[in-house]
Amino acid sequence: MTTIEKAAPPEVLPPPVGRRVLRLPRSPKILLGLGMLLFFVLLAIFGPLVAPLDPTVITGGLLEGPSAAHLLGTTQSGQDVFSQLLVGAGNTVVVGFLAGTIATVLSVVIGVAAGYFGGLADDLLSMLTNVFLVIPGLPLLIVMAAYLPSGTGSNPFVISLVISITGWAWGARVLRAQTLSLRRRDYVASAQVIGERPLRIIGAEILPNLVAIVASSYVFTVLYAIGTYVALTFLAVVDPSHWTWGSMLFWAESQNAAQINAWWWFLPPGICIALLGTSLALVNFGIDEFINPRLRAAGLTRKAARAARAAGMPKRVRFGLTPSINRGTAR
């Protein structure tokens, strides 16, 4: 009589030691965006400190091209363009990030409060959000900047506060919708049943699940603030004697730099504005990959995409289906 041996249970492999729980994006576009953004942040910090000359002092010939003495030439008044670019980088980046921070705080407070408390609070805060969404932002900023007290037109905090007033509504709208969805989750209901305070529930149960959305909203708001600040300084709504990339374009346009082919005057600040906006857009794309798993395959390199297909990820994904790869058993 033969004995039937039982099949051995499948070996359960332990999780690899040292594997990171949070997988950072490896897309070249995201890495390029982070590198460019880091460069402009360092330029904003150290640029005004290493500027070779005072940007307001006449130190060279009138309207000279790039040379060893003046790397980016001089203006029609003999001012050094390279020094203006370095000093303007600090003011432009500081106002952009400061305005983005203030606007993001406003959007989190208003959007999460409206979505969690509901009722009359939701109606009033949603109405306020809709009003700021409908009002044209740039004309409102021009009117507000015209009524600023004398001497505050070059204050970075005041300008950031003015810009943030028109930049918080978009993020608040998105956060309200996400909070309405999270408010119905079981863990939020459990916290309410055991008597947790609303502020504790918002801070410990809801906000941690909104980190990626808040980060994406922050990057987009910083991009909006930089573009708005450049527009205000270019239109001379803000004091043009306060050096920014927008004020450089204002003086170049007022002196007809394009007509006299003084490309070294207006091209460097324009390129810096475009590259800074591109870096923020690429970083925002990287944050979207964390929010939406369907975008992770789009951010892979060709080599990584081939490896993912070899591991079982389909080349074309069905609509409404999010693919996943079990890397725990991969060797």
C-alpha positions as CSV (number, residue, x, y, z in Angstrom):
1,M,0.0,0.0,0.0
2,T,1.5,3.2,-1.1
3,T,1.6,6.3,0.9
4,I,0.7,9.6,-0.7
5,E,3.0,12.3,0.3
6,K,1.5,15.7,0.9
7,A,2.9,18.5,-1.1
8,A,5.1,20.9,0.8
9,P,3.6,24.3,1.3
10,P,5.0,27.0,-0.9
11,E,8.0,28.7,0.6
12,V,7.2,32.2,1.8
13,L,10.0,34.5,1.1
14,P,10.8,37.1,3.7
15,P,10.7,40.7,2.6
16,P,14.0,41.9,1.3
17,V,16.1,43.6,3.9
18,G,16.8,47.2,3.2
19,R,14.1,47.7,0.6
20,R,12.7,51.1,0.6
21,V,9.0,51.5,1.4
22,L,8.7,54.7,-0.6
23,R,10.0,54.3,-4.1
24,L,11.3,57.5,-5.5
25,P,10.5,58.3,-9.2
26,R,13.2,57.4,-11.7
27,S,11.8,59.2,-14.7
28,P,14.4,61.4,-16.4
29,K,11.9,64.2,-16.7
30,I,11.3,64.3,-12.9
31,L,15.0,64.1,-12.1
32,L,15.6,66.9,-14.6
33,G,12.9,69.0,-13.0
34,L,14.3,68.5,-9.5
35,G,17.8,69.3,-10.7
36,M,16.7,72.5,-12.4
37,L,14.6,73.6,-9.4
38,L,17.5,73.0,-7.1
39,F,19.7,75.1,-9.3
40,F,17.3,78.1,-9.2
41,V,16.9,77.8,-5.5
42,L,20.6,77.9,-5.0
43,L,20.8,80.8,-7.5
44,A,18.2,82.7,-5.4
45,I,20.1,82.1,-2.2
46,F,23.6,82.8,-3.3
47,G,23.0,84.9,-6.4
48,P,22.6,88.3,-4.6
49,L,25.7,87.4,-2.5
50,V,28.0,86.7,-5.4
51,A,26.8,89.4,-7.8
52,P,30.0,91.0,-9.1
53,L,28.6,94.5,-9.2
54,D,25.8,96.7,-7.9
55,P,22.9,96.3,-10.4
56,T,21.9,100.0,-10.0
57,V,25.4,101.6,-10.4
58,I,26.7,102.7,-13.8
59,T,29.9,100.7,-14.2
60,G,30.5,100.2,-17.9
61,G,29.9,101.5,-21.3
62,L,26.4,102.1,-22.7
63,L,24.7,99.1,-24.2
64,E,27.8,96.9,-24.6
65,G,27.6,93.3,-25.5
66,P,28.9,90.4,-23.4
67,S,32.5,90.6,-22.6
68,A,35.0,89.5,-19.9
69,A,34.2,92.5,-17.8
70,H,30.5,92.1,-18.2
71,L,29.4,88.5,-18.8
72,L,25.9,89.5,-20.1
73,G,26.8,93.0,-21.3
74,T,25.4,96.3,-20.1
75,T,22.1,98.2,-20.3
76,Q,21.5,101.5,-22.1
77,S,22.5,103.1,-18.8
78,G,25.7,101.2,-18.4
79,Q,24.4,98.8,-15.7
80,D,25.6,95.2,-15.5
81,V,23.0,92.8,-16.7
82,F,24.5,89.8,-15.1
83,S,24.3,91.4,-11.6
84,Q,20.7,92.4,-12.3
85,L,20.0,88.7,-13.2
86,L,21.5,87.4,-10.0
87,V,19.8,89.9,-7.7
88,G,16.5,89.5,-9.5
89,A,16.6,85.7,-9.1
90,G,16.5,86.1,-5.3
91,N,13.5,88.4,-5.3
92,T,11.6,86.5,-7.9
93,V,12.0,83.0,-6.3
94,V,11.4,84.3,-2.8
95,V,8.1,86.0,-3.7
96,G,7.0,82.9,-5.7
97,F,7.6,80.4,-2.9
98,L,6.3,82.7,-0.2
99,A,3.1,83.5,-2.1
100,G,2.7,79.8,-2.8
101,T,3.1,78.9,0.8
102,I,0.5,81.5,2.0
103,A,-2.0,80.5,-0.7
104,T,-1.6,76.8,0.1
105,V,-2.2,77.4,3.8
106,L,-5.4,79.3,2.9
107,S,-6.5,76.6,0.5
108,V,-5.9,73.8,3.1
109,V,-7.7,75.7,5.9
110,I,-10.7,76.7,3.8
111,G,-11.0,73.6,1.6
112,V,-10.7,71.0,4.4
113,A,-12.9,72.9,6.8
114,A,-15.6,73.2,4.2
115,G,-15.5,69.6,3.3
116,Y,-15.4,68.2,6.8
117,F,-17.9,70.4,8.7
118,G,-20.4,70.7,5.9
119,G,-23.7,72.5,6.4
120,L,-23.7,76.3,6.6
121,A,-19.9,76.4,6.9
122,D,-19.6,74.5,3.6
123,D,-22.1,76.8,1.9
124,L,-20.4,80.0,3.0
125,L,-16.9,78.8,2.3
126,S,-17.8,77.3,-1.1
127,M,-19.5,80.6,-2.0
128,L,-16.3,82.5,-1.1
129,T,-14.2,80.1,-3.1
130,N,-16.5,80.4,-6.2
131,V,-16.3,84.2,-6.0
132,F,-12.5,84.2,-6.1
133,L,-12.6,81.6,-8.9
134,V,-14.9,83.9,-11.0
135,I,-13.1,87.2,-10.4
136,P,-10.3,87.7,-13.0
137,G,-7.0,87.5,-11.0
138,L,-4.7,89.9,-12.8
139,P,-7.1,92.9,-12.9
140,L,-7.9,92.4,-9.3
141,L,-4.2,92.3,-8.4
142,I,-3.5,95.5,-10.4
143,V,-6.3,97.3,-8.5
144,M,-5.1,95.9,-5.1
145,A,-1.4,96.8,-5.9
146,A,-2.5,100.4,-6.8
147,Y,-3.9,100.9,-3.3
148,L,-0.8,99.6,-1.4
149,P,0.7,102.2,1.0
150,S,3.7,104.1,-0.2
151,G,7.0,102.2,0.3
152,T,5.4,98.7,0.4
153,G,5.6,98.1,-3.3
154,S,9.0,96.4,-3.0
155,N,8.2,94.5,0.2
156,P,8.3,90.7,-0.7
157,F,5.9,89.8,2.1
158,V,3.3,92.4,1.1
159,I,3.5,91.4,-2.6
160,S,3.3,87.7,-1.7
161,L,0.2,88.3,0.4
162,V,-1.5,90.2,-2.4
163,I,-0.7,87.5,-4.9
164,S,-1.8,84.7,-2.6
165,I,-5.3,86.3,-2.2
166,T,-6.1,85.3,-5.8
167,G,-4.2,82.0,-5.8
168,W,-5.8,79.9,-3.1
169,A,-9.2,79.1,-4.6
170,W,-8.2,76.4,-7.0
171,G,-6.5,74.3,-4.4
172,A,-9.4,74.8,-1.9
173,R,-11.9,73.5,-4.4
174,V,-9.9,70.3,-5.0
175,L,-9.3,69.7,-1.3
176,R,-12.9,70.2,-0.4
177,A,-13.9,67.5,-2.9
178,Q,-11.3,65.1,-1.5
179,T,-12.3,65.9,2.1
180,L,-15.9,65.1,1.3
181,S,-14.8,61.7,0.1
182,L,-12.6,61.0,3.1
183,R,-15.2,62.1,5.6
184,R,-17.3,59.1,4.8
185,R,-14.5,56.6,5.4
186,D,-14.8,54.1,8.3
187,Y,-11.8,55.3,10.2
188,V,-13.1,58.8,10.3
189,A,-16.5,57.6,11.5
190,S,-14.8,55.5,14.2
191,A,-12.8,58.5,15.4
192,Q,-16.1,60.5,15.6
193,V,-17.8,57.7,17.6
194,I,-15.1,57.5,20.2
195,G,-15.3,61.3,20.7
196,E,-12.2,62.6,19.1
197,R,-12.1,66.4,18.6
198,P,-12.7,67.7,15.0
199,L,-9.2,69.3,14.9
200,R,-7.6,66.0,15.9
201,I,-9.6,64.1,13.3
202,I,-8.6,66.6,10.6
203,G,-4.9,66.6,11.6
204,A,-4.5,62.9,12.2
205,E,-7.0,61.2,9.9
206,I,-7.7,63.4,6.9
207,L,-4.6,65.6,6.3
208,P,-2.2,62.7,6.0
209,N,-4.3,61.3,3.2
210,L,-4.1,64.7,1.4
211,V,-0.4,65.2,1.4
212,A,0.2,64.4,-2.2
213,I,-2.7,66.6,-3.3
214,V,-1.5,69.4,-1.1
215,A,2.1,69.1,-2.5
216,S,0.8,69.2,-6.1
217,S,-1.4,72.2,-5.3
218,Y,1.6,73.9,-3.7
219,V,3.9,73.4,-6.8
220,F,1.1,74.7,-9.1
221,T,0.5,77.7,-6.9
222,V,4.2,78.6,-6.8
223,L,4.2,78.5,-10.6
224,Y,1.2,80.7,-10.7
225,A,2.7,83.1,-8.2
226,I,6.0,83.4,-10.1
227,G,4.1,84.1,-13.4
228,T,1.9,86.7,-11.7
229,Y,4.8,88.5,-10.0
230,V,6.7,88.7,-13.3
231,A,3.6,90.1,-15.0
232,L,3.0,92.7,-12.3
233,T,6.7,93.8,-12.4
234,F,6.7,93.8,-16.2
235,L,3.6,96.1,-16.2
236,A,5.2,98.3,-13.6
237,V,2.4,97.8,-11.2
238,V,5.0,96.9,-8.7
239,D,7.9,99.3,-8.2
240,P,10.2,98.6,-11.2
241,S,13.3,99.9,-9.4
242,H,13.0,96.7,-7.3
243,W,15.1,94.3,-9.3
244,T,13.3,91.2,-10.5
245,W,13.3,89.3,-13.8
246,G,10.1,91.0,-14.6
247,S,11.5,94.5,-14.0
248,M,14.5,93.6,-16.2
249,L,12.0,92.9,-19.0
250,F,10.2,96.1,-18.2
251,W,13.3,98.3,-18.6
252,A,14.4,96.3,-21.7
253,E,11.0,96.9,-23.3
254,S,10.9,100.5,-22.4
255,Q,14.3,101.1,-24.0
256,N,13.4,99.2,-27.1
257,A,16.0,96.5,-26.6
258,A,14.4,94.2,-29.1
259,Q,14.4,96.8,-31.8
260,I,18.1,97.7,-31.3
261,N,19.0,93.9,-31.2
262,A,20.3,94.1,-27.6
263,W,19.4,90.4,-27.0
264,W,21.7,90.1,-24.0
265,W,19.4,92.4,-22.1
266,F,16.0,90.6,-22.4
267,L,16.9,87.1,-23.4
268,P,18.6,85.9,-20.1
269,P,15.6,86.8,-17.8
270,G,13.1,85.3,-20.3
271,I,15.0,82.0,-20.5
272,C,15.3,81.9,-16.7
273,I,11.6,82.4,-16.3
274,A,10.8,79.7,-18.9
275,L,13.2,77.2,-17.3
276,L,12.0,77.8,-13.8
277,G,8.4,77.3,-14.9
278,T,9.4,74.1,-16.8
279,S,11.2,72.7,-13.7
280,L,8.0,73.3,-11.6
281,A,5.9,71.6,-14.2
282,L,8.2,68.6,-14.3
283,V,8.1,68.3,-10.5
284,N,4.4,68.5,-10.5
285,F,4.3,65.6,-13.0
286,G,6.4,63.6,-10.6
287,I,3.9,64.3,-7.8
288,D,1.1,63.2,-10.1
289,E,2.9,59.8,-10.4
290,F,2.5,59.3,-6.7
291,I,-1.1,60.3,-6.7
292,N,-2.1,58.2,-9.8
293,P,-0.5,54.8,-10.2
294,R,-1.6,54.7,-13.8
295,L,1.0,57.4,-14.6
296,R,3.9,55.5,-13.2
297,A,4.3,53.4,-16.3
298,A,4.3,56.5,-18.4
299,G,7.3,57.9,-16.4
300,L,9.5,54.9,-16.9
301,T,12.5,54.8,-19.2
302,R,12.5,52.4,-22.1
303,K,14.8,50.0,-20.2
304,A,12.6,50.1,-17.2
305,A,9.4,49.7,-19.3
306,R,10.8,46.6,-20.9
307,A,11.7,45.2,-17.5
308,A,8.2,46.0,-16.3
309,R,6.6,44.2,-19.2
310,A,8.8,41.2,-18.6
311,A,7.6,41.1,-15.0
312,G,4.0,41.0,-16.2
313,M,2.8,44.5,-16.8
314,P,0.8,44.6,-20.1
315,K,2.0,46.9,-22.8
316,R,-1.5,48.5,-23.2
317,V,-3.6,48.9,-20.2
318,R,-7.4,48.5,-20.3
319,F,-9.4,51.6,-19.4
320,G,-10.4,51.6,-15.8
321,L,-7.9,48.9,-14.7
322,T,-4.7,49.8,-12.8
323,P,-2.0,47.2,-13.3
324,S,0.3,46.2,-10.5
325,I,3.5,44.1,-10.2
326,N,4.3,41.9,-7.3
327,R,7.9,42.7,-6.7
328,G,8.0,40.9,-3.3
329,T,8.9,37.5,-4.9
330,A,11.0,38.9,-7.7
331,R,14.7,37.9,-7.6
